[in-house]
Amino acid sequence: MKNLLIVLFVLASGVIYSQDLKINDNPYDKADNTTKSRKAFQRERWFYEQRMFPKNFIPKGSYEKALNQRDLMRRQNGFSMTSPFDTWLNIGPTTGFYFWLLKHYFKNGYSQI
């Protein structure tokens, strides 16, 4: 009996506290059923519904505002490359002398990595 109550409590709390976007006048609800059944439509709906939630549209200039906020956070938190010494340097493997020989002396037998 105790286990049954625990299972019912877990299931009920999952249903009660689950998050769902209930958007009034959602433009995606106005599409016909054939369009709604397409994967591309479902992907687009999933992507844009999260971003248009409060007022059913994405405000003009919000992308630029987000980019400016990102750049500001990078500068404030020290992730911005602003110094002349902040250059990227490859520390990985290099092609080496063998590939230099192939490139300069065996033109037809050379392929880059």
Long-range contacts (C-beta under 8 A, 24 or more apart in sequence): 21-49, 21-50, 21-53, 23-49, 23-52, 23-53, 23-56, 24-56, 25-56, 26-56, 27-56
